[in-house]
Amino acid sequence: MTYETLDTDLVNALLNNGRSSLRNLAEELDVSVTTVSNHLSDLEEAGAIDGYTPILNYDALGYDVTTVIQLKVEGTALPEVTEKLQQYEQMVSVYEVTGDHDIIAIAKFTDTDQMNDQIKTLLTDPDIDESNTSVVLNSVTEGKQFELEVEEQ
């Protein structure tokens, strides 16, 4: 293990097990606990690591309806609509996109009634011109993490 790749190796080790202790990371990377702690702090300060979150199985938690919602937005209302969407707890991802629609949102619901209520709420928004909702039949891959190269600080 060389220090030139320490940040990359540290990030990739955390991707493999985000609950690793500093001691386990130090042993895996063959450096001191202090070195791991310092590099981890630097990565957090630089914004490369934004937080630590469990990977949820929404189906196991009762959220077995996943939708892809495409929205066309009125004029310059894009920031207002994306801000509103972020406030809905069911929206797990919200993207501003190019193409036929302005926004794509991924949402999780406990049932189709909850989904219908959310869609009806969206359709009453005067800033939303058009909505197209697809219900996901099968999640092939979701929330995938991948090993990456991190620019050394």
NUMIMAR-851739 format. One record per residue: y, z negated, x negated of N, C-alpha, C in turn. Coordinates in Angstrom, 3 decimals, padded with zeros to 6 digits. Example, Ala and Ser with C-alpha at 12.3 -4.5 7.8 and 13.67 -1.06 7.14 Angstrom:
BEGIN
SITE       nv       nw       nu      cav      caw      cau       cv       cw       cu
SITE -005.690 -007.800 -013.190 -004.500 -007.800 -012.300 -003.300 -007.800 -013.200
SITE -002.250 -007.080 -012.850 -001.060 -007.140 -013.670  000.030 -007.870 -012.900
//
This chain:
BEGIN
SITE       nv       nw       nu      cav      caw      cau       cv       cw       cu
SITE -001.182  000.000 -000.867  000.000  000.000  000.000  001.221  000.000 -000.896
SITE  002.115  000.929 -000.656  003.350  000.987 -001.440  004.523  000.621 -000.551
SITE  005.572  000.122 -001.191  006.753 -000.269 -000.422  007.473  000.932  000.176
SITE  007.247  002.130 -000.346  007.887  003.325  000.210  007.436  003.589  001.639
SITE  006.236  003.171  001.966  005.701  003.425  003.313  005.561  002.148  004.135
SITE  006.123  001.042  003.651  005.920 -000.237  004.323  006.404 -000.232  005.773
SITE  007.599  000.298  006.030  008.100  000.306  007.411  007.203  001.138  008.315
SITE  006.782  002.303  007.836  005.886  003.157  008.619  004.573  002.435  008.890
SITE  004.002  001.847  007.855  002.726  001.146  008.007  002.875 -000.062  008.940
SITE  004.000 -000.742  008.860  004.250 -001.903  009.721  004.350 -001.485  011.188
SITE  005.114 -000.426  011.458  005.243  000.069  012.836  003.882  000.511  013.367
SITE  003.140  001.243  012.575  001.835  001.724  013.029  000.849  000.575  013.235
SITE  000.923 -000.465  012.405  000.065 -001.642  012.607  000.413 -002.319  013.921
SITE  001.707 -002.397  014.240  002.116 -003.002  015.516  001.710 -002.139  016.703
SITE  001.714 -000.823  016.534  001.251  000.047  017.617 -000.225 -000.180  017.903
SITE -000.991 -000.473  016.871 -002.418 -000.739  017.050 -002.664 -002.108  017.662
SITE -001.799 -003.087  017.348 -001.942 -004.420  017.934 -000.585 -005.113  017.898
SITE  000.137 -005.012  018.992  001.470 -005.588  019.080  001.485 -007.103  019.072
SITE  000.330 -007.726  019.180  000.253 -009.189  019.172 -000.158 -009.741  017.814
SITE -000.241 -008.877  016.802 -000.601 -009.354  015.465  000.414 -010.365  014.969
SITE -000.080 -011.394  014.332  000.810 -012.391  013.743  001.386 -011.834  012.441
SITE  002.472 -012.450  011.998  003.053 -012.053  010.715  002.016 -012.200  009.603
SITE  001.234 -013.247  009.668  000.201 -013.474  008.643 -000.836 -012.353  008.650
SITE -001.319 -011.972  009.849 -002.304 -010.886  009.930 -001.721 -009.571  009.442
SITE -000.462 -009.306  009.815  000.195 -008.078  009.350  000.322 -008.080  007.838
SITE  000.705 -009.224  007.267  000.844 -009.329  005.809 -000.489 -009.068  005.119
SITE -001.566 -009.648  005.658 -002.890 -009.415  005.067 -003.293 -007.949  005.175
SITE -003.070 -007.361  006.340 -003.436 -005.952  006.553 -002.663 -005.027  005.622
SITE -001.380 -005.333  005.402 -000.520 -004.467  004.595 -000.469 -004.881  003.124
SITE -001.133 -005.980  002.797 -001.214 -006.478  001.425  000.163 -006.793  000.837
SITE  000.965 -007.497  001.628  002.279 -007.973  001.192  002.441 -009.413  001.679
SITE  003.529 -010.050  001.313  003.750 -011.434  001.732  004.236 -011.495  003.179
SITE  004.065 -012.660  003.780  004.552 -012.891  005.135  006.065 -012.734  005.180
SITE  006.746 -013.197  004.147  008.205 -013.070  004.081  008.627 -011.611  004.058
SITE  007.908 -010.800  003.312  008.221 -009.363  003.252  008.056 -008.726  004.623
SITE  006.963 -009.038  005.313  006.740 -008.505  006.662  007.854 -008.959  007.590
SITE  008.182 -010.237  007.541  009.225 -010.782  008.402  010.567 -010.100  008.142
SITE  010.921 -009.920  006.897  012.196 -009.268  006.550  012.236 -007.823  007.020
SITE  011.168 -007.075  006.789  011.128 -005.663  007.214  011.136 -005.557  008.733
SITE  010.423 -006.455  009.391  010.401 -006.453  010.847  011.799 -006.736  011.397
SITE  012.484 -007.696  010.825  013.866 -008.003  011.247  014.779 -006.808  011.035
SITE  014.629 -006.128  009.893  015.449 -004.945  009.615  015.182 -003.838  010.629
SITE  013.909 -003.624  010.978  013.558 -002.595  011.963  014.128 -002.939  013.339
SITE  014.103 -004.208  013.693  014.671 -004.645  014.975  016.182 -004.468  014.983
SITE  016.857 -004.862  013.901  018.318 -004.709  013.810  018.735 -003.250  013.863
SITE  017.936 -002.373  013.263  018.244 -000.945  013.246  017.942 -000.283  014.591
SITE  017.282 -001.007  015.490  016.952 -000.448  016.798  015.672  000.363  016.811
SITE  014.946  000.398  015.697  013.685  001.144  015.648  012.610  000.447  016.474
SITE  012.659 -000.881  016.518  011.783 -001.661  017.392  012.692 -002.335  018.402
SITE  012.488 -001.973  019.657  013.399 -002.411  020.720  012.864 -003.596  021.508
SITE  011.625 -003.976  021.265  011.046 -005.094  021.986  009.538 -005.036  021.923
SITE  008.916 -006.022  022.512  007.463 -006.132  022.521  007.036 -006.322  023.962
SITE  006.210 -005.400  024.445  005.849 -005.394  025.853  004.349 -005.170  026.006
SITE  003.716 -005.857  026.945  002.302 -005.574  027.182  002.120 -004.196  027.818
SITE  000.985 -003.608  027.597  000.649 -002.342  028.242 -000.097 -002.697  029.526
SITE  000.541 -002.408  030.653 -000.025 -002.799  031.945 -000.942 -001.735  032.510
SITE -001.974 -002.176  033.194 -002.812 -001.305  033.987 -002.329 -001.485  035.430
SITE -001.424 -000.602  035.861 -000.817 -000.761  037.182 -001.856 -000.705  038.303
SITE -002.890  000.120  038.143 -003.944  000.176  039.165 -004.585 -001.198  039.359
SITE -004.887 -001.877  038.256 -005.528 -003.185  038.338 -004.606 -004.225  038.968
SITE -003.295 -003.977  038.916 -002.321 -004.898  039.505 -001.945 -004.521  040.934
SITE -002.625 -003.513  041.487 -002.395 -003.137  042.876 -001.392 -002.013  043.083
SITE -000.870 -001.446  042.002  000.074 -000.323  042.107 -000.702  000.970  041.854
SITE -001.456  001.396  042.862 -002.341  002.535  042.656 -001.788  003.855  043.188
SITE -000.512  003.872  043.581  000.144  005.121  043.986  001.240  005.426  042.959
SITE  001.056  006.519  042.233  002.039  006.961  041.251  002.656  008.252  041.741
SITE  003.986  008.343  041.641  004.672  009.554  042.083  005.560  010.097  040.980
SITE  005.748  011.407  041.032  006.725  012.102  040.198  007.776  012.626  041.170
SITE  008.991  012.101  041.041  010.067  012.444  041.969  011.087  013.309  041.242
SITE  011.320  014.501  041.774  012.319  015.417  041.210  013.521  015.446  042.144
SITE  014.701  015.291  041.568  015.918  015.230  042.379  016.963  016.217  041.894
SITE  017.628  016.861  042.867  018.843  017.624  042.590  020.003  016.753  043.027
SITE  021.022  016.684  042.181  022.119  015.749  042.412  023.411  016.512  042.664
SITE  024.250  015.944  043.517  025.536  016.528  043.890  026.528  016.456  042.728
SITE  027.012  017.604  042.291  028.112  017.697  041.323  028.002  016.791  040.125
SITE  028.994  015.921  039.973  029.080  015.059  038.795  028.494  013.666  039.037
SITE  027.664  013.512  040.054  027.139  012.196  040.431  025.911  011.766  039.624
SITE  025.533  012.536  038.635  024.328  012.235  037.859  024.318  010.799  037.303
SITE  025.384  010.336  036.648  025.352  008.954  036.123  025.172  007.896  037.216
SITE  025.810  008.103  038.353  025.690  007.131  039.444  024.269  007.092  040.000
SITE  023.657  008.258  040.157  022.301  008.316  040.706  021.295  007.728  039.720
SITE  021.410  008.057  038.445  020.472  007.483  037.474  020.632  005.968  037.388
SITE  021.855  005.481  037.516  022.093  004.033  037.517  021.415  003.381  038.726
SITE  021.527  004.009  039.898  020.868  003.473  041.102  019.348  003.452  040.929
SITE  018.813  004.538  040.378  017.362  004.632  040.223  016.838  003.533  039.300
SITE  017.582  003.229  038.266  017.161  002.178  037.334  017.071  000.815  038.013
SITE  017.807  000.640  039.090  017.814 -000.648  039.798  016.565 -000.859  040.653
SITE  015.870  000.234  040.998  014.644  000.117  041.793  013.503 -000.318  040.876
SITE  012.879 -001.436  041.194  011.833 -001.954  040.314  010.629 -001.016  040.208
SITE  010.414 -000.165  041.206  009.260  000.725  041.178  009.420  001.881  040.189
SITE  010.646  002.165  039.778  010.892  003.277  038.855  010.545  002.839  037.439
SITE  009.474  003.388  036.901  009.071  003.011  035.552  009.673  003.916  034.497
SITE  010.092  005.128  034.886  010.765  006.054  033.972  011.754  006.896  034.765
SITE  012.925  007.110  034.192  013.938  007.971  034.808  014.484  008.877  033.709
SITE  014.432  010.184  033.950  014.868  011.161  032.955  015.919  012.097  033.541
SITE  016.971  012.376  032.781  017.877  013.482  033.096  017.266  014.705  032.418
SITE  017.121  015.802  033.175  016.386  016.958  032.663  017.148  018.263  032.904
SITE  016.705  019.294  032.215  017.192  020.643  032.473  016.215  021.309  033.436
SITE  016.602  022.442  033.970  015.713  023.169  034.871  016.210  023.126  036.298
SITE  015.285  023.279  037.225  015.629  023.358  038.646  016.118  022.037  039.215
SITE  015.746  020.936  038.597  016.157  019.618  039.072  016.987  018.917  038.005
SITE  017.715  017.903  038.397  018.572  017.171  037.468  017.925  015.895  036.948
SITE  017.034  015.329  037.756  016.398  014.055  037.425  014.912  014.134  037.739
SITE  014.119  013.545  036.864  012.707  013.304  037.165  012.478  011.808  036.996
SITE  011.888  011.192  038.006  011.588  009.767  037.971  010.100  009.563  038.229
SITE  009.522  008.647  037.472  008.132  008.270  037.680  008.161  006.887  038.331
SITE  007.448  006.747  039.442  007.471  005.485  040.184  006.052  005.036  040.509
SITE  005.888  003.715  040.635  004.598  003.100  040.978  004.765  002.322  042.273
SITE  003.807  002.489  043.170  003.862  001.816  044.464  002.516  001.198  044.793
SITE  002.552  000.169  045.655  001.308 -000.482  046.068  000.576  000.321  047.133
SITE  001.337  001.107  047.901  000.710  001.918  048.945  001.674  003.027  049.373
SITE  001.187  003.904  050.230  002.019  005.040  050.654  003.173  004.604  051.549
SITE  003.028  003.489  052.257  004.141  002.991  053.071  005.325  002.605  052.178
SITE  005.033  001.904  051.096  006.097  001.523  050.162  006.727  002.776  049.547
SITE  005.898  003.769  049.215  006.395  005.027  048.677  007.305  005.723  049.689
SITE  006.855  005.810  050.937  007.657  006.464  051.981  009.004  005.788  052.169
SITE  009.018  004.462  052.170  010.278  003.726  052.313  011.239  004.072  051.183
SITE  010.712  004.127  049.950  011.565  004.442  048.802  012.117  005.860  048.891
SITE  011.277  006.803  049.270  011.714  008.203  049.373  012.764  008.346  050.470
SITE  012.557  007.683  051.589  013.543  007.745  052.677  014.881  007.154  052.238
SITE  014.838  006.087  051.461  016.069  005.509  050.927  016.782  006.514  050.030
SITE  016.031  007.190  049.179  016.630  008.191  048.287  017.252  009.333  049.072
SITE  016.582  009.756  050.120  017.070  010.894  050.898  018.341  010.581  051.681
SITE  018.637  009.305  051.899  019.882  008.950  052.599  021.076  008.888  051.649
SITE  020.828  009.005  050.357  021.911  008.961  049.371  022.680  010.285  049.433
SITE  023.987  010.248  049.725  024.757  011.490  049.853  024.889  012.266  048.546
SITE  024.630  011.608  047.408  024.717  012.292  046.116  023.448  013.058  045.767
SITE  022.389  012.847  046.536  021.126  013.553  046.282  021.017  014.709  047.257
SITE  021.005  015.914  046.704  020.946  017.128  047.517  019.524  017.496  047.931
SITE  018.584  017.229  047.039  017.211  017.674  047.301  016.242  016.764  046.571
SITE  015.082  016.548  047.198  014.039  015.720  046.611  012.703  016.439  046.722
SITE  011.920  016.359  045.670  010.572  016.903  045.682  009.669  015.841  045.056
SITE  008.726  015.338  045.835  007.865  014.254  045.360  006.427  014.735  045.272
SITE  005.808  014.476  044.122  004.390  014.754  043.928  003.665  013.437  043.751
SITE  002.533  013.292  044.432  001.699  012.112  044.273  000.653  012.424  043.208
SITE  000.533  011.544  042.225 -000.423  011.725  041.141 -001.822  011.443  041.672
SITE -002.728  012.385  041.467 -004.109  012.212  041.907 -004.945  011.458  040.882
SITE -004.683  011.715  039.589 -005.474  011.106  038.527 -004.596  010.995  037.276
SITE -004.486  009.801  036.730 -003.733  009.602  035.489 -004.661  009.878  034.320
SITE -004.456  011.008  033.675 -005.295  011.386  032.543 -004.898  010.579  031.309
SITE -003.611  010.491  031.034 -003.100  009.627  029.973 -001.739  009.117  030.413
SITE -001.441  007.875  030.058 -000.194  007.284  030.525  000.274  006.246  029.517
SITE  001.559  006.273  029.199  002.117  005.301  028.264  001.516  005.406  026.889
SITE  001.127  006.601  026.509  000.457  006.811  025.236  001.390  006.477  024.075
SITE  000.872  005.765  023.106  001.577  005.478  021.858  000.950  006.362  020.786
SITE  001.716  006.703  019.779  001.154  007.482  018.688  001.736  007.011  017.372
SITE  000.937  007.149  016.330  001.419  006.764  015.009  002.508  007.736  014.588
SITE  003.478  007.217  013.853  004.625  008.043  013.492  005.124  007.713  012.114
SITE  005.987  008.565  011.643  006.679  008.351  010.393  007.993  007.686  010.694
SITE  008.299  006.623  009.999  009.554  005.914  010.176  010.386  006.147  008.919
SITE  011.623  006.566  009.115  012.507  006.750  007.984  012.786  005.397  007.362
SITE  012.504  005.280  006.075  012.673  003.996  005.402  014.132  003.625  005.329
SITE  014.407  002.354  005.510  015.786  001.835  005.505  016.301  001.670  004.100
//
